[in-house]
Amino acid sequence: MQQTKLKELLEFPCSFTYKVMGLAQPELVEQVVAVVQRHAPGDYHPQVKPSSKGNYHSVSITIIATDIELVETLYQELSDIDIVRMVL
């Protein structure tokens, strides 16, 4: 499984960047930051890039991951946002 490889590759705590792709709606960034704040409170400055046609936005946000459970929880909760299409 992917988690096992991540666990073997990462040494905690570490910097970990999520790339969240979703519909180009104003609330996308707010929802991504709200999920991250619940699990890893901090001062975040996500980078947003629009797709070539402008239908989607890519939001990159970097956290300090303290353990693999945090990484996995955030992958799941970010994926659960209605307007999110993919989390890398």
C-alpha positions in Angstrom: 0.0 0.0 0.0 1.0 3.6 -0.6 0.9 4.5 3.1 3.6 1.9 3.9 5.9 3.4 1.4 5.3 6.9 2.7 5.9 5.8 6.2 9.2 4.2 5.1 10.3 7.3 3.2 9.4 10.1 5.6 11.2 11.0 8.8 8.9 12.9 11.2 8.4 15.7 11.8 8.8 16.9 8.3 7.6 19.4 5.8 4.8 17.9 3.6 3.0 19.6 0.7 -0.5 18.7 -0.5 -1.6 19.6 -4.0 -5.4 19.8 -4.0 -7.2 20.1 -7.3 -10.8 21.3 -7.4 -13.4 23.3 -9.1 -12.5 27.0 -9.6 -14.8 28.3 -6.8 -13.9 31.1 -4.3 -14.5 28.8 -1.3 -11.9 26.1 -2.4 -9.0 27.7 -0.7 -11.0 28.5 2.4 -12.2 24.9 2.7 -8.7 23.5 2.2 -7.2 25.7 4.8 -10.1 25.0 7.3 -9.4 21.2 7.0 -5.7 21.7 7.5 -6.2 24.1 10.5 -8.4 21.5 12.3 -5.5 19.0 12.3 -2.3 21.1 12.0 -3.0 24.7 13.2 -0.7 27.3 11.7 -0.3 30.3 9.5 -0.7 29.0 6.0 -0.2 30.8 2.7 -1.4 28.4 0.0 -0.4 28.9 -3.6 -3.3 28.8 -6.1 -2.8 28.1 -9.9 -5.7 28.1 -12.3 -6.0 25.5 -15.0 -5.5 26.5 -18.7 -9.3 26.8 -19.3 -9.9 28.3 -15.8 -12.4 25.5 -14.7 -10.2 24.2 -12.0 -7.7 25.5 -9.4 -4.7 23.8 -7.9 -4.1 24.7 -4.3 -0.6 23.8 -2.8 -0.3 23.9 0.9 2.6 22.8 3.0 2.4 21.6 6.6 4.7 20.2 9.2 3.7 16.6 9.5 4.2 15.1 12.9 3.3 11.5 12.0 1.9 9.3 9.2 -1.6 9.3 10.7 -1.8 13.1 10.2 -0.7 12.8 6.6 -3.3 10.1 5.9 -6.1 11.9 7.8 -5.5 15.1 5.8 -5.5 13.1 2.5 -8.8 11.6 3.4 -10.5 14.8 4.7 -9.2 17.0 1.8 -10.5 14.4 -0.7 -13.9 14.5 1.1 -14.4 18.2 0.2 -17.3 18.3 -2.3 -15.6 20.5 -4.9 -12.2 18.7 -4.7 -11.5 16.4 -7.6 -8.0 15.1 -6.6 -5.4 15.3 -3.8 -1.7 14.6 -4.5 
